[in-house]
């Protein structure tokens, strides 16, 4: 409970902080308060039978361990003598009997009660997770406040508001884990600045309003008590209460109703504070209970023992989870090992940050403590946050798990001004560099080793055909235009595809193209384009090719005069075409199936070709070569 209405008075000082606020902090926990919170959420029989409160405690601990938040459990000891009356009243015993006004000794708690058994289970679970437990002499929140006051921890978890009265500086009232988790925090510094209340003022509020140690003073509410404490002041309020006591008096301003004065007018009355002598000394006992609580001293053996490092006991945890939750060892490892690994990575990050603050920036390989991360496997997205799946080194039972991205890479420290270092030193940014380099190399290898559309044999066959077609086209272009196409001299032409020619001529022979070659290289499309432009040169070659299939090994004497009836208005190529047509007609007319070979006299002057035709053929040849090169580059 703590002090009556004190949380309402401190409402303006409440802060809702993200769960990451507890990162790398050491916090002591009032274990009784945590179990009461979890047990009060559901009081069904199944809740207690299945130990759901203990499961909730386990998941809360693992979430805080992942943040490298060091926990210290503190349990209640004996009941203070000044609290016995309140304790008996809460248990419902002797509710009508007059309480002992001056109890002399504290009362030991019942260690066999149901709640005490829950405490034992929680302590056992915590020890397996590496969380020590300190058994307090009396009040657990008093022991937590003592550790906080002596700077042995960074704050304390408790829902009892009287922790501030025992000297606590930072109190975490509630914590919520999971996505968007947060913690409710109260700072004594904020209370002093905002409300003007110090520790003495808060103790005086407990005397006036009531607490675990007193019933309060009749007539004082939160507003009246705060007004009195502020009017007297932080340094004098306790002395005034101890020397004179305190009581609330009411005076009616009164209303004149004719000749009568109403001395009881609640609406018009105002409260004034008066001091009275403390005859029985009850205020002194309450004040001393807050100022001088019974706790372990900071230099005691018990405190020194729990403030050291405690190992994580994996076999014991597996045994406890099997006993309490019926979990297999694999399921227990699945829950806790990734959090333990993340905690180790945060500790390694703190080590690098401390070295960087001292001006020492060693390489990852030069740090005496090995990095827990072996390598980064892949990038992940968890709840829209960037994360990394990493493989671990020397963590028994865990191969890979997912960690937050800002823990691995460099992240900006928004708490520092821009003139200082803008980035916190993360655990291992070098691993990010290695991962990105490896990823880029894999992409290059995939690009080089891209699978071909067909088998290797088919690709080689296509390449051979393309080479033959390119050489054939160059040979055709060189023979017609009088040039020497590249590679034409080395081109091997099958004997059965050749006409009988006079080798004294420098012109290369013309070669017949198959239909498959024409379709592959788009020669059909090129021929259609040439026919649409009515190019006589292309017409000449197509006619000559058609006659070659019918007239095999025909010997043509180019020195003979041009047959009659040939048109001369379209140039020499048209003459050649008509000549081939005429020969075909003569063959069909009476020469039968026998072919008479005639010799081509290449010593005779070549037919004249127009200048425009030269330009067109050269351009077509260049386009075909470029087209073939593009196909070759696509294949390879």
C-alpha distance (Angstrom), angle and dihedral (degrees) to the residues before:
residue distance angle dihedral
X1 . . .
X2 3.81 . .
X3 3.81 118.7 .
X4 3.78 117.6 -1.2
X5 3.85 112.8 -106.4
X6 3.80 91.9 -6.9
X7 3.83 94.4 125.0
X8 3.81 88.4 54.4
X9 3.79 90.6 51.1
X10 3.83 90.2 50.3
X11 3.81 94.5 46.3
X12 3.81 92.9 108.5
X13 3.81 89.5 57.9
X14 3.82 95.8 52.2
X15 3.81 116.1 118.9
X16 3.78 127.0 -164.8
X17 3.79 106.7 -150.6
X18 3.82 129.8 -179.4
X19 3.75 116.5 -102.0
X20 3.82 89.7 -111.0
X21 3.82 86.6 71.4
X22 3.81 87.0 81.5
X23 3.80 92.3 56.3
X24 3.82 113.1 130.0
X25 3.82 91.7 -2.2
X26 3.80 128.7 130.3
X27 3.78 112.2 -135.5
X28 3.80 131.9 178.0
X29 3.80 117.0 -142.4
X30 3.77 130.4 -147.1
X31 3.80 92.5 -137.6
X32 3.80 94.2 -164.4
X33 3.81 91.2 58.8
X34 3.79 92.5 50.5
X35 3.80 93.0 50.7
X36 3.79 92.2 45.3
X37 3.81 89.7 53.4
X38 3.79 92.4 50.4
X39 3.77 95.9 41.1
X40 3.81 94.0 47.1
X41 3.81 91.0 55.8
X42 3.80 90.9 72.7
X43 3.78 126.4 8.3
X44 3.80 97.4 -180.0
X45 3.82 117.7 131.4
X46 3.81 91.0 -117.7
X47 3.80 89.4 55.5
X48 3.79 91.8 59.3
X49 3.80 94.8 37.8
X50 3.81 94.5 52.8
X51 3.80 90.7 41.3
X52 3.78 92.3 -127.2
X53 3.81 89.7 162.7
X54 3.80 88.7 60.0
X55 3.82 92.0 48.4
X56 3.79 89.7 51.9
X57 3.78 89.6 50.3
X58 3.82 90.1 50.5
X59 3.82 93.0 52.2
X60 3.81 92.1 46.0
X61 3.79 90.5 51.9
X62 3.81 94.6 48.1
X63 3.81 91.2 50.4
X64 3.80 91.1 53.4
X65 3.80 93.0 43.4
X66 3.80 89.9 57.0
X67 3.82 87.6 59.2
X68 3.80 90.1 52.3
X69 3.79 88.9 -113.9
X70 3.80 107.4 160.1
X71 3.80 111.8 -142.2
X72 3.80 130.2 -158.2
X73 3.79 118.9 -169.0
X74 3.81 117.7 -143.8
X75 3.80 122.4 -170.8
X76 3.79 132.5 -164.7
X77 3.78 120.9 -96.3
X78 3.78 126.8 -168.6
X79 3.79 121.0 -16.6
X80 3.83 110.6 -102.9
X81 3.78 114.2 -114.5
X82 3.78 91.3 -124.3
X83 3.80 88.8 57.9
X84 3.81 98.8 49.5
X85 3.77 94.7 95.4
X86 3.80 92.1 52.7
X87 3.80 91.2 44.1
X88 3.80 93.2 53.2
X89 3.76 91.3 45.8
X90 3.80 91.3 54.0
X91 3.79 91.8 49.3
X92 3.82 89.7 51.6
X93 3.79 94.8 -125.2
X94 3.80 120.8 132.7
X95 3.76 89.8 1.9
X96 3.78 91.1 156.1
X97 3.79 96.7 39.2
X98 3.75 120.8 95.1
X99 3.79 108.6 -103.3
X100 3.76 120.2 -123.1
X101 3.79 104.0 -95.2
X102 3.79 95.1 -159.3
X103 3.81 110.6 32.4
X104 3.77 109.0 -179.2
X105 3.79 104.0 -162.1
X106 3.76 137.3 37.0
X107 3.79 121.6 -111.0
X108 3.78 124.1 -119.4
X109 3.77 114.6 -126.7
X110 3.76 124.5 -114.8
X111 3.81 103.5 -99.8
X112 3.79 92.1 -170.3
X113 3.79 98.1 59.7
X114 3.79 122.9 112.2
X115 3.78 92.7 -108.5
X116 3.79 91.7 50.1
X117 3.81 88.8 54.4
X118 3.80 89.3 52.9
X119 3.80 89.2 52.5
X120 3.81 90.7 52.4
X121 3.82 91.5 51.5
X122 3.80 91.4 49.4
X123 3.81 91.7 49.1
X124 3.79 91.1 50.2
X125 3.79 91.7 50.0
X126 3.78 91.5 47.5
X127 3.81 93.7 50.9
X128 3.81 90.5 53.8
X129 3.81 88.8 52.6
X130 3.79 91.8 50.5
X131 3.83 96.3 -101.0
X132 3.82 114.3 134.8
X133 3.78 122.9 -147.7
X134 3.80 128.3 -141.3
X135 3.79 116.9 -158.3
X136 3.78 107.4 -142.9
X137 3.77 124.0 -136.1
X138 3.81 92.2 -130.3
X139 3.80 126.2 -26.9
X140 3.81 117.2 27.1
X141 3.81 93.0 -151.5
X142 3.81 89.3 52.9
X143 3.81 90.7 53.7
X144 3.86 90.5 47.6
X145 3.80 90.8 49.7
X146 3.81 90.4 49.9
X147 3.82 91.4 53.7
X148 3.81 90.5 47.1
X149 3.80 92.6 47.5
X150 3.81 90.7 51.8
X151 3.85 90.4 48.8
X152 3.78 92.1 -117.6
X153 3.81 88.1 129.7
X154 3.80 137.9 19.5
X155 3.79 96.7 -120.8
X156 3.78 144.1 -36.6
X157 3.79 135.6 -106.0
X158 3.80 112.6 -133.9
X159 3.76 139.5 128.5
X160 3.82 92.8 -149.6
X161 3.79 108.2 103.4
X162 3.80 93.1 -155.3
X163 3.84 89.0 77.3
X164 3.82 86.8 92.4
X165 3.80 89.4 54.4
X166 3.82 89.5 56.4
X167 3.81 90.4 54.1
X168 3.83 105.5 -90.5
X169 3.81 116.0 157.3
X170 3.81 100.2 -169.0
X171 3.79 123.9 29.8
X172 3.82 125.6 -175.3
X173 3.76 107.5 -159.0
X174 3.82 102.4 -179.6
X175 3.79 136.6 7.4
X176 3.80 128.9 -163.0
X177 3.80 121.2 -166.6
X178 3.78 131.6 -162.2
X179 3.78 131.1 56.1
X180 3.78 108.5 -7.5
X181 3.81 91.3 9.8
X182 3.79 118.5 176.8
X183 3.79 143.1 173.9
X184 3.83 130.7 -134.6
X185 3.78 109.7 -129.9
X186 3.82 136.4 -174.2
X187 3.80 122.6 -168.1
X188 3.80 122.7 -159.8
X189 3.78 88.2 -144.5
X190 3.81 90.3 60.4
X191 3.82 91.1 48.0
X192 3.79 91.2 53.4
X193 3.81 94.1 47.3
X194 3.81 98.3 40.6
X195 3.80 103.3 35.5
X196 3.80 102.4 18.0
X197 3.82 91.8 -126.5
X198 3.78 122.0 138.5
X199 3.77 129.0 -179.3
X200 3.83 93.9 -78.0
X201 3.79 91.6 50.6
X202 3.81 91.8 51.2
X203 3.83 90.4 50.0
X204 3.80 89.9 51.7
X205 3.83 89.3 51.4
X206 3.81 88.2 54.3
X207 3.82 89.7 53.2
X208 3.79 92.8 49.1
X209 3.82 101.1 38.6
X210 3.79 100.3 32.5
X211 3.82 133.2 -109.8
X212 3.78 141.4 -176.9
X213 3.80 87.6 -62.5
X214 3.82 102.9 43.7
X215 3.77 142.3 22.4
X216 3.78 93.6 -130.1
X217 3.79 129.6 -127.3
X218 3.78 119.4 -60.8
X219 3.77 114.5 -112.9
X220 3.80 97.5 30.1
X221 3.74 121.2 115.5
X222 3.82 128.0 173.9
X223 3.81 95.0 -87.1
X224 3.79 95.3 45.1
X225 3.79 93.3 46.2
X226 3.80 92.6 48.8
X227 3.81 90.9 48.8
X228 3.81 91.4 52.2
X229 3.81 94.4 46.7
X230 3.81 92.9 49.4
X231 3.77 92.3 46.9
X232 3.81 93.7 54.2
X233 3.81 97.5 38.2
X234 3.79 138.5 -130.8
X235 3.79 96.9 -81.2
X236 3.84 99.3 45.7
X237 3.78 105.6 34.3
X238 3.82 97.6 87.0
X239 3.80 93.3 45.1
X240 3.80 90.3 51.0
X241 3.79 91.6 50.7
X242 3.80 93.3 46.3
X243 3.80 94.8 45.8
X244 3.78 102.3 38.3
X245 3.78 107.6 11.4
X246 3.75 121.0 -140.0
X247 3.77 139.3 -105.6
X248 3.77 136.8 168.6
X249 3.82 119.3 -118.7
X250 3.78 128.6 -175.0
X251 3.75 126.6 -147.3
X252 3.75 122.8 -170.2
X253 3.76 117.8 -136.1
X254 3.78 85.4 -152.6
X255 3.79 131.6 -150.9
X256 3.82 124.8 -117.6
X257 3.82 107.0 -126.2
X258 3.75 99.3 178.3
X259 3.80 107.5 -69.2
X260 3.81 94.1 -16.9
X261 3.78 125.9 88.7
X262 3.77 116.3 -155.9
X263 3.81 105.8 -141.2
X264 3.84 93.0 -175.3
X265 3.77 107.8 61.1
X266 3.85 109.7 145.7
X267 3.79 94.6 -177.8
X268 3.78 93.4 52.9
X269 3.80 97.6 37.3
X270 3.79 124.4 106.9
X271 3.81 128.2 -161.9
X272 3.75 121.2 -118.4
X273 3.81 124.5 -173.6
X274 3.75 122.0 -127.2
X275 3.81 131.3 -176.9
X276 3.81 122.5 -128.6
X277 3.77 131.9 -178.1
X278 3.82 114.8 -89.6
X279 3.76 97.9 -128.9
X280 3.80 101.0 176.7
X281 3.81 98.9 35.9
X282 3.81 95.1 -125.2
X283 3.81 92.8 138.5
X284 3.80 91.2 55.0
X285 3.81 92.5 56.0
X286 3.80 91.7 50.3
X287 3.78 93.5 47.7
X288 3.80 93.3 47.2
X289 3.83 90.8 48.5
X290 3.82 88.6 60.5
X291 3.77 98.5 38.9
X292 3.80 97.0 44.4
X293 3.81 109.5 27.3
X294 3.79 120.5 174.2
X295 3.81 106.2 -106.1
X296 3.77 140.8 142.8
X297 3.78 109.5 -86.6
X298 3.83 116.4 -116.4
X299 3.82 91.7 -113.4
X300 3.81 94.9 48.3
X301 3.78 120.9 118.2
X302 3.79 92.9 -116.2
X303 3.80 93.0 55.7
X304 3.80 93.6 44.6
X305 3.78 90.4 50.6
X306 3.80 95.8 54.1
X307 3.81 94.7 41.6
X308 3.83 92.2 64.8
X309 3.78 128.5 86.0
X310 3.79 117.4 -77.5
X311 3.82 122.4 -163.6
X312 3.76 127.8 -122.2
X313 3.82 108.1 -109.6
X314 3.78 106.0 -151.4
X315 3.85 99.7 178.4
X316 3.79 92.2 48.7
X317 3.80 91.7 48.6
X318 3.80 91.2 51.4
X319 3.79 89.7 51.0
X320 3.82 93.3 48.6
X321 3.81 93.6 47.8
X322 3.79 90.2 48.7
X323 3.80 90.3 51.0
X324 3.80 98.7 43.4
X325 3.83 104.2 28.2
X326 3.82 103.2 19.4
X327 3.81 90.6 -122.7
X328 3.76 123.0 158.7
X329 3.82 117.4 -123.4
X330 3.81 89.4 -109.5
X331 3.80 92.0 55.1
X332 3.79 91.7 48.5
X333 3.81 90.8 50.4
X334 3.78 90.5 48.1
X335 3.81 89.7 57.0
X336 3.78 102.2 41.9
X337 3.82 110.9 24.1
X338 3.84 96.7 68.9
X339 3.81 88.9 52.4
X340 3.78 92.4 48.6
X341 3.81 89.9 50.0
X342 3.81 91.3 49.5
X343 3.81 89.7 50.7
X344 3.82 90.5 53.2
X345 3.79 90.2 50.4
X346 3.80 91.4 51.9
X347 3.78 90.7 50.7
X348 3.80 89.2 52.0
X349 3.81 88.7 50.0
X350 3.81 90.3 52.1
X351 3.79 89.5 51.9
X352 3.80 91.5 54.8
X353 3.80 91.1 44.9
X354 3.80 91.4 52.8
X355 3.81 90.6 49.3
X356 3.79 91.2 48.8
X357 3.82 91.0 50.4
X358 3.81 88.6 56.0
X359 3.78 91.2 51.3
X360 3.80 93.7 -105.0
X361 3.78 114.4 126.4
X362 3.79 107.9 173.4
X363 3.77 122.6 -179.9
X364 3.76 119.0 -103.1
X365 3.79 91.2 -105.3
X366 3.83 92.0 50.6
X367 3.82 96.4 57.2
X368 3.83 109.9 104.1
X369 3.81 91.4 -141.7
X370 3.83 110.0 68.9
X371 3.78 118.0 -124.8
X372 3.82 111.0 -105.7
X373 3.82 90.9 -139.2
X374 3.78 112.9 84.6
X375 3.82 96.7 -176.4
X376 3.78 142.4 -29.0
X377 3.78 112.3 -105.5
X378 3.80 103.5 -172.5
X379 3.78 145.8 -33.0
X380 3.79 118.6 -94.2
X381 3.80 140.0 -174.4
X382 3.81 117.4 -137.0
X383 3.81 116.7 179.4
X384 3.83 88.5 -19.3
X385 3.81 90.3 -56.2
X386 3.78 122.9 121.8
X387 3.80 112.2 -112.0
X388 3.78 138.8 165.4
X389 3.76 130.7 -133.6
X390 3.80 105.8 -138.8
X391 3.77 137.0 -177.9
X392 3.80 116.9 -129.3
X393 3.77 134.4 -133.9
X394 3.82 122.2 -138.5
X395 3.81 96.9 -8.4
X396 3.77 106.2 132.1
X397 3.80 113.8 -134.8
X398 3.81 96.4 11.7
X399 3.79 126.3 91.9
X400 3.82 105.9 164.0
X401 3.80 137.1 0.1
X402 3.81 140.4 159.9
X403 3.82 122.1 -97.2
X404 3.82 131.2 -178.9
X405 3.78 114.5 -87.1
X406 3.81 95.6 -128.8
X407 3.79 89.4 59.7
X408 3.81 91.9 61.9
X409 3.80 104.0 33.3
X410 3.79 129.2 52.2
X411 3.79 111.9 -84.4
X412 3.77 132.0 -167.6
X413 3.79 118.6 -103.3
X414 3.79 102.3 -138.9
X415 3.80 91.5 -175.9
X416 3.80 91.0 71.0
X417 3.80 124.2 73.7
X418 3.77 118.9 -111.8
X419 3.79 93.1 -105.9
X420 3.82 89.7 65.3
X421 3.78 131.2 58.4
X422 3.78 107.0 -50.7
X423 3.76 97.3 -161.3
X424 3.75 135.5 60.7
X425 3.75 115.6 -136.1
X426 3.78 106.8 -105.8
X427 3.76 125.1 -152.7
X428 3.80 102.7 -98.0
X429 3.83 118.9 -10.8
X430 3.83 86.9 162.7
X431 3.80 88.1 71.0
X432 3.79 89.0 57.8
X433 3.80 90.0 54.3
X434 3.80 91.7 49.6
X435 3.79 91.1 48.3
X436 3.80 93.8 50.5
X437 3.81 92.7 46.6
X438 3.78 91.5 49.5
X439 3.79 91.0 47.3
X440 3.81 91.3 51.2
X441 3.81 91.7 48.8
X442 3.80 91.1 51.1
X443 3.79 90.4 52.6
X444 3.81 90.7 52.1
X445 3.79 91.7 49.7
X446 3.78 91.7 49.6
X447 3.78 89.8 50.0
X448 3.81 91.5 51.4
X449 3.78 95.6 42.9
X450 3.79 94.6 46.0
X451 3.83 107.6 151.9
X452 3.81 114.7 -109.0
X453 3.76 121.4 -119.9
X454 3.83 92.1 -117.0
X455 3.76 137.5 19.5
X456 3.77 123.8 -72.3
X457 3.79 92.7 -104.0
X458 3.78 92.0 52.2
X459 3.80 91.3 49.8
X460 3.80 92.1 50.8
X461 3.79 90.1 49.2
X462 3.79 91.8 50.5
X463 3.77 90.7 48.1
X464 3.82 91.2 50.9
X465 3.78 91.3 50.5
X466 3.78 91.8 48.0
X467 3.78 90.2 51.0
X468 3.80 92.1 50.5
X469 3.78 91.5 46.9
X470 3.80 92.6 49.4
X471 3.79 92.0 50.0
X472 3.78 90.9 46.0
X473 3.79 92.7 51.9
X474 3.78 91.8 47.0
X475 3.81 89.6 49.0
X476 3.81 91.2 49.7
X477 3.78 91.7 48.7
X478 3.79 92.8 47.2
X479 3.83 93.3 47.9
X480 3.77 94.6 50.8
X481 3.78 98.7 39.8
X482 3.75 95.6 39.9
X483 3.84 92.3 -116.0
X484 3.78 131.3 121.5
X485 3.80 109.5 -115.1
X486 3.78 116.7 -145.5
X487 3.75 110.9 -90.6
X488 3.79 94.9 5.0
X489 3.79 94.0 118.3
X490 3.80 91.2 56.7
X491 3.78 95.1 45.8
X492 3.82 112.9 115.7
X493 3.80 112.1 -144.2
X494 3.81 120.8 -163.5
X495 3.81 112.1 -110.7
X496 3.80 95.1 -129.8
X497 3.80 90.4 56.7
X498 3.82 94.8 54.5
X499 3.78 131.2 90.5
X500 3.79 116.8 -136.6
X501 3.77 103.8 -94.0
X502 3.75 137.7 176.6
X503 3.81 105.2 -108.0
X504 3.78 90.9 -155.3
X505 3.76 86.5 81.0
X506 3.82 116.0 89.2
X507 3.77 92.3 -144.2
X508 3.83 115.0 104.6
X509 3.78 119.1 -125.5
X510 3.77 122.7 -98.0
X511 3.78 118.0 -111.2
X512 3.75 129.9 -146.8
X513 3.86 115.3 -126.6
X514 3.78 122.7 -143.2
X515 3.79 121.6 -127.1
X516 3.84 92.0 -114.5
X517 3.79 90.0 57.2
X518 3.78 91.6 48.3
X519 3.81 92.7 50.7
X520 3.81 93.0 45.1
X521 3.77 96.0 52.1
X522 3.77 98.6 34.5
X523 3.80 93.7 -111.6
X524 3.80 88.6 143.5
X525 3.78 89.8 59.5
X526 3.80 90.2 47.0
X527 3.81 91.4 50.3
X528 3.82 90.8 50.4
X529 3.78 89.6 52.0
X530 3.78 90.6 49.7
X531 3.82 92.3 48.8
X532 3.81 90.9 50.0
X533 3.83 89.1 53.6
X534 3.87 88.5 46.0
X535 3.74 93.4 -129.6
X536 3.80 108.0 -175.9
X537 3.76 93.3 -156.5
X538 3.81 92.7 59.6
X539 3.78 90.4 45.7
X540 3.79 89.4 53.9
X541 3.79 93.1 53.0
X542 3.81 94.7 46.1
X543 3.84 91.0 50.8
X544 3.75 92.0 47.5
X545 3.80 91.0 50.2
X546 3.80 91.9 51.4
X547 3.78 92.8 51.1
X548 3.77 92.0 48.6
X549 3.80 91.3 65.6
X550 3.80 91.1 54.6
X551 3.74 101.5 35.2
X552 3.77 107.6 49.4
X553 3.77 119.1 -169.0
X554 3.78 93.4 -1.6
X555 3.80 112.7 172.8
X556 3.79 112.4 -142.7
X557 3.76 123.0 -167.0
X558 3.77 105.1 -146.3
X559 3.80 90.3 -172.0
X560 3.79 90.7 68.0
X561 3.78 117.3 99.1
X562 3.77 119.1 -93.0
X563 3.79 110.3 -94.4
X564 3.71 117.9 -106.1
X565 3.73 121.2 -98.2
X566 3.79 94.4 41.8
X567 3.80 115.0 133.3
X568 3.79 115.3 -123.0
X569 3.76 99.7 -170.8
X570 3.85 94.8 86.9
X571 3.81 98.9 49.5
X572 3.76 136.7 -112.3
X573 3.81 95.5 -48.3
X574 3.79 90.6 61.5
X575 3.83 88.7 49.9
X576 3.79 90.0 54.6
X577 3.77 91.2 49.1
X578 3.83 92.8 50.4
X579 3.73 90.8 46.5
X580 3.77 91.4 55.4
X581 3.78 90.6 48.3
X582 3.78 92.2 50.3
X583 3.80 92.0 50.4
X584 3.78 89.1 52.6
X585 3.79 91.7 51.9
X586 3.77 91.7 49.3
X587 3.77 90.8 50.6
X588 3.77 91.5 51.7
X589 3.78 90.8 45.4
X590 3.76 103.1 60.2
X591 3.77 117.7 -35.3
X592 3.79 94.5 92.2
X593 3.78 123.8 -151.8
X594 3.79 96.2 -43.3
X595 3.78 117.3 103.0
X596 3.76 118.2 -143.9
X597 3.77 109.1 -152.3
X598 3.74 115.9 -137.8
X599 3.79 125.6 -166.6
X600 3.80 119.1 -115.1
X601 3.75 108.6 -136.0
X602 3.80 104.0 -148.5
X603 3.78 91.2 179.2
X604 3.75 88.8 78.5
X605 3.80 116.0 92.5
X606 3.81 115.0 -84.2
X607 3.79 117.5 -113.0
X608 3.71 114.0 -93.3
X609 3.78 117.4 -101.4
X610 3.74 122.7 -160.2
X611 3.80 122.4 -114.0
X612 3.80 91.4 -120.9
X613 3.78 90.5 56.3
X614 3.80 90.4 52.7
X615 3.79 91.7 55.5
X616 3.80 93.4 46.1
X617 3.79 94.1 49.9
X618 3.76 92.8 47.2
X619 3.79 91.1 51.0
X620 3.82 92.4 47.6
X621 3.79 90.9 49.4
X622 3.81 91.6 51.5
X623 3.79 91.5 48.8
X624 3.79 91.7 50.9
X625 3.80 92.0 48.8
X626 3.83 90.8 50.0
X627 3.79 90.3 47.8
X628 3.80 91.8 51.4
X629 3.80 92.2 47.8
X630 3.80 90.6 52.7
X631 3.81 91.1 51.2
X632 3.80 90.9 49.3
X633 3.79 91.8 50.5
X634 3.81 90.8 50.3
X635 3.80 91.5 51.5
X636 3.80 93.3 49.4
